[in-house]
Amino acid sequence: MVQREAIDAILKTHGILDYRWMTASDIQVFHWVRMKCTFGCTNYGKRGTCPPQTPSVADCREFFSEYENALLIHFHQQMDLPEKRHAWSRQVNAQLLQIERDVFLAGYPKAFLFFMDENCLCAECPGPRTACKNALQARPSPESFAVDVFETARRQNYTIKVLTDYSQPMDRFTFLLVD
């Protein structure tokens, strides 16, 4: 049984206050998201946490079905310079890894985190997982696991929209699975 209060305290310790508990089965997984990775992302095949180096969509669905509890974590950020986005993402993802570790050490061995953006712990990605300099810390994005972040966030009463300009405030979401 997940003790939500204990995990809430861990998140609060890390300054994470904008999140929602949800049932993992409410995470929306679709083939079209994988197709967007395959045919709409410049990182396709270039990163160890991006398709085709991630599980099939069917395997992703199966993975989520093994969990009951999930946290949808929201980050809202305005960037004065678009090039600062990647440094900010690295910082947030490093913080998320610490949260995953703290939840794991609190007695939840199945704790699994998705980064809120592409796996960008390093300034330059060497490519396949076999060449990864941070293989133990590398995590996929929800999209690389075919998650429709837009629909999932909307179903949890978050507002999310497609941005048309880097000057617009970003709404980033990620998931922490806990059982």
Secondary structure, 3 states (H helix, E strand, C coil): CCCHHHHHHHHHHCCCCCEEEEEHHHCCECHHHHHHHHHHCCCCCCCCCCCCCCCCHHHHHHHHHCCCEEEEEEEEECCCCHHHHHHHHHHHHHHHHHHHHHHHHCCCCCCEECCCCCCCCCCCCCCCHHHCCCCCCCCCCCHHHCECHHHHHHHCCCCCCCCCCCCCCEEEEEEEEEC
